[in-house]
Amino acid sequence: MDSKLKWKIFLLFFLFIIGMLVIVFIANYDKLAARFAFSGTEADLAEEDIITANEEGLSDFLKDETFFDRDASSGFQSLEGQNSLYDLLVTSVEKDLRIKIVDVLGEPVSGQAFYVTLQGEGMDAKEASGVVYKDLDQDGIIYIGGLQAGEYYVSLNQEDASVSNSRIRVAVRDKVEYTVINDISYLIRSEEEVDPTVEDTEEKGAISEADTTQITTPFLSETTEFGIDVSKWNKEIDWQKVKETGVKYAIIRCGYRGSSSGYLIEDPYFQKNIKGATEAGIKVGLYFFTQAVSEVEAVEEASMAVALCDQYKLDYPIFIDSEGAGGNGRADYIDKETRTAACKAFCETISNSGYAAGVYASKNWLLQNLTASELEGYAVWLAEYKAEATYSGDYHMWQYTSDGAIDGIEGRVDLNVSYLVSE
């Protein structure tokens, strides 16, 4: 190959590389601008005027981060009078404001010293000029609790530069609405981010209520459907073998609320289980282990379940699993009325999203810790480990043992019979 040809090849290759770099730069221009193009003037902020979002009106888990809903009363707000590098995602669930600072790609802006000034009709005369709330952990998320319902104005600033002098109007809700929170994904954690030994402490109350008559083999009949329920504790599952044993459906745990922290945590085997069961032709439903201590938290849990199953077809309901967490769970000692209200809020949120909803509990839990009459209209999944169920109330599914054996699953597995009509 002569030198001229080599030079032409080299030149073409060089031009190709330059062209590719130009394309990459153009495709990522907005993101680069959001990171490097910010400019502004120094803002004066007196330390005594700072009120953090972690001082009042928060349960422990909200002291770290919170969630947001683009479709709520205030929704996604653009700040006027600035270069559109930052926007606010603001929502109110119940007497609060949840504020997320996002870049042009909709991602939370972390590592920046943001603060917001809040003004509104619910403030007293001393606060008329506005109250400042600071993003102390610089995660781009600010929660303000304990507010009165009404209209407020929020303005965003940054300690080392003025972001915007304009305000946006938001509405603080007086009462929680049972609607799915679309941006709940910002609150969901993986088990890698927590300590599962103190967070995942669910205990089956039905085990202590069991007797020696319980059946531990598949319950097959022409008038009911035989199924199982699974979670990370069942580990790897051969779903094709499960299908061949006669299993018609599987209720899969999608997640749980941490018993200690209150974080929303995805079951690490959820995605693998729902994909495997669906591909094997097994009908699916979901359950979520609750540690909600309020209706607001129950709406969060329902929103997480809906978000996780969005791409799948469910044949069975989404259940809230209401039972104890070893005596040290954050919801172990709430009163019957509060627990029932939380379960109802979960079910109503699920139902309003277009899915069937239900409640899982043992016989004694249903009798002592819930008011079943308040949950009429939703499926009841009874856990009672005896040869025959003795619960006198209405129920639609029966978990009759946690000591079953199914080909394709190592170790013990929960066995169920369903009286629901599932096409």
N, C-alpha and C positions, 0 to 999 in steps of 0.2 A: 504494500500500500504506500503510495507516494505521500510526500509531506503535505501537499496541497489538500489532498483528500482527507488526511488526518485532521488538518486544521478546520476544514468545513464541518466534519463530524463533531469536533470539539465545540465549535461555535454554535451549532444547532443544539447540542446538549446544554450548553450554557444558557441559551435563550429559553429553552424549555424550563429549566430550573427557575429562572427569573419570572417567567409567566406563572408558574405554580405558586411562587411566593406572593405575587400580586393577587391571585385569586383567593388565597388563604387570608391575606390582609383584608380584602374587601368583605369576605364572608364573616369576618370577626370584628369588623370595624366598630359596631355598637358596643360590643363587650369591652374592647380595648378602650373606647372612649369613656365608658362608665368607670373604668379603673384608673385612668390616668389624666382625664381632661378636667377633673373637678377643680374649681377655683372659687375663691370668695374672700370675705373679709373676716377678721377676728371678731368673735362674739363675746360680750362681757356677760359672765354668769356668776352671781354671788353664791357661794357655797351654802349659806343659810337659806336660800330660796329653793334648794333641791329637795324634792320629795321623791323617794324611789318607789317603784312599783311593787317592791317587796315588803313594804311596811304594814299595809293594812289589806284586809279583805281577800287574803290568799290562803288556799290550802297548801300543804307542803310542796306538792308537785308543781303547782303554778309558780312557785318561787324561782323555778328554773326557766321554763318557757311555757308557751300557750298555743292556742290555735286560732285560726282565722277562717272567715267565710266570705267569699267574693259575692255571694248572692244575698247577704244579709242587708239590713236596713241602710247601712252606709256604704258597704262594699268597697270596690277598688276605686281609689281616689287619686287623681293626678293633681299635683301641686302647681298652681299657676305662678307666673312670675319667676320661673327658674329654668334651667337648661334641660329639664326632663331627664336628668340622670337618676333621680330617685322618685319613687311614687310611694304612696301609703296604701296598705290594705288594712281597712278598719272594720271591725264588726262589734256588735254588742249581743251577748247572749242573755244575760240577766243582770241589770244594774252594774254593768261593767263596760269597759272598752278594751279591745284587744287590737293592738297596733303592730303592724309589721312593716318595716322599711325595706323596699325591694328596689333592685336595679331595673334597667330597661328590659332585661330578660325575665323579670319576675322572680329572681332569686333573692333571698334575704341578704342584706348587706351587713357583713360582720366586720369586726375590727375597727369600727368607727365610733367615735364618741358622740352619738346622737342624743338629743333630748327633745321632748315635745312640751308645748305649753297648751294647757287646757283651760278654756273659758266656757261658761254656760249658765243657764238659768237655775241649775241645781246647786250653785255655789253661794256661799254667804258673802256678806259685804267685804270681809277681809280678803276674800279670794277673787274679788271682782276683776282685778288686773290680770288674773291668770295664775295657775299653779303649774310648776315645772316638774316633769317626771323624766328621770334619766335612765338610759339604757346602760346600767352599771356593768353588766357582763359583756356588753358590746356584741351581742348576737343578732342585732337588728330587730329585736322583739321587745315590746313594752306592754305590760298588763297593768290596767288601772281598775281596781275593784272598789266596792262600797259607794258607788255613785247613785244619785237619785235619777229616776227616769226623766227624760226630757231631751232638749236639743243642746248640743255643745259645739264649740269650735276648737279645732286642733291645728296647731302650726308646728312645723318641723324645723329644727335647727341643729347645728353641729358646733361643738365647742371651739374648734379652731377655724371655722368658716361658716358664714351665713348661708344656709341652704335655701331658705325661702322666707319672704316676709308675708306671704299670703296665708289665708286660713281656709280650712275645709269644714263644712258643716256635717255633723254626725248626730245620730239619734241613739240614745241609751234606752234600751228596752226595760220595761218594768217587770216582765215575766217571761220565762223561757218558753220558746216555741219548739214544738216537736218536729223539727225539720233537720235534715242531714246537713252537717257542716262540711262543705265541699273541700276545704283546704285542711282537713284533719291530718293529712300526711305529715305536716310539720310537727305534729305532736307524737307521732308513732316512733318508737324506738325498737332496736333489735336487741336480742339477748346479749350480744357482744358489748353493749353499752351499759349493762346493768349487772347486778349480782343475782342470778336466778335462784340461788339457795335461800335468799331472804325475800325475793319478790314472787316466786311461783310456789306458793305454799298451800294450794287448794287441797282440801281434805273431803273425802266422800263421806257424808253423814250416813248414807245408806249402809255402809259397811258395819258400823256399830249397831245398826238396827237389824242386821241380817240374822237369819236362823239357818239351821242345817238342811232345811227342805229346798233351798234355792236350786234351780236348774242351771247347769253349766254347759249345756249342749245347745246347738242351734234349734230355734223354735220355728219349724216350718209348717205352714198351713196354706190353704187356698183362699182364706178370707182375710188374712193379715200379711204384712210384709216383714221379713226378718232382716235385721240390720245391725250395724256396729257403730260405735263412736270411737274416734281416735285423736291422739295428740302427739306431742313430741315423745311422750313416755313410751309409745309403741315403736319408736325408732323406724328403721327401714321396713317398708311393706311391699310385698309382691302382690300388687293389686289384681293381676290376672288370676293368680291362685285363689285369692279372696273371692273373686267373682265365681269361680268354679265350685266353691263350697255352698253356694246358694244365697250369698249375701246380696240383697237387692238395693240397699242404700247404706250410706255412711254419713254420720254427722261429724263434721271435722272441726276441731278447735282452730279458730283463726287467730286468737290472741287472748290476752288477759291484762287486767290492770294490776300493777305491782302491789303486793300486800303491804309493803312498807312505804315506798316512795309515791305510789299512785300513778306512776308512768303507764302509758299505754304501750304494751309490748306485743309484738307479733310472734306467734308460735313459730319457731325455726323450721318446723316441718310442714307448715300449712301449705305453702305453694306446691311442694312436692306431693303432698297427699291429695290435694284437690285435683291436680293435673293427672295423677296416676289413677284415681278413682274414676274421673270423667272419661279418660281414654279407655278404661276397661269396661265402660258401659254401666257403671254403678251410679245410681242416683245419689245426689249430694245435698246436704244441708250444712249449716254452720252452728257453732256455739261459741260464746264468749264468756270467760270466767270474770264475773264482776267483782269489783271492790268499790263500787260507786257509793258515795255518801250523800249524794244529792241528785236531783233530777238533771241538773246541768251536766254532771259527770256521766250520767246514764246516756244522755244525748251524745256525748263524746264517744262513748263505747259503741253505741249503735252506728254512729257515723264511721267509725273505724271499720266495723264489720262490713258495712255497705261498700266502703272504698276498696276493701281487699277482694271482694267477690264480684266487682263490677264487670269483669270480663268473662264470668262464668254463668251458666244457666243453673239455677237452683231448683230442685224438685221438692225439697223439704224446707221447713221454716228456718229462720235465723233465731236461735234460742239465746236467752240470757241465762247463764249458769249461776244460780244463786245458792251458795252454800258457804260453809265456814272456811277460814284460812289459818287453822291451827291455834286459834285463840289470840293471836297477835296481829291479825289482819286489821287494816284500818277501818273495815266495815263490819267487823265481827260483832260490835256491840251497839250498832245503831238500832233505833227502836223499830218496831213492826211497821208503823205507819210510814216512816221514812224509807224503809227497805221496799215496801210495796209500791210507794210512789216512784221510786227509782226504776223498779221493774216495769211499771206501767209506762213510764217515760221512754224507756228503751223500746218497748214493744210498739208504742204509738209512733215513734220515730221510724222504726223499721217498716211498719205498715204504711206510713205516709210516703215512704220511698218506693213503694210498689212491691215489697216482698212480704211473705207471710212471716208472722212473728210468734214466739212462744217462750215459755218459762220452764227451765229445768230445776227440779228440787226433789229432795227425799220426802217421804210421807210426813215425818215429824217436822221437817222444815216448813212444809206447806201448812201444817196445822198450827205451829207455834210461832213462826217467824214471818209469815206472809198472810195477808188477807186475800184468800183465793177468790172471793166474790168480786173483788176489785179488778180482777184480771180476766173476767169473762170476755169471750170473744177472741182470745188468743189460745194457741195450743198449749196444753200442759204435758210436759214430759216427766213422768213420775219415775223416781228411782226407789225401788223397794225389792230387796233381795230375799224373796220367799217363793214357794211353789205357786202361790196365787197372791195377787195384790189385794190388800185389805183396805186400801185408801177408799173412802166412801165418796169422795168428790169426783168430778169429771176429769178424765185424762185421756190423752190421744195417743201417747206413746208410753211404753213401759220398759224401763231398763231393769231387767230381772236378775242380772248378775254382773259382777266385775271380774269374775274368775273364769271366764269362758276361754275356749281354745279354738282358733281358726287357722287353717292351713294358709301360709303366706305371712303370718304374723308371729314373731317369736314372743314367748311369754304370754301373760294373761291379757285378756281384752274384754271390754264391756260388750254385752249382748243385749239387743233390744227387739221388741216387737212393736209394730206400728199398726194403728187402727185408722190412720189417715188414708184418704183416697188419693193416691198419687199416680197420675197417668204416666 
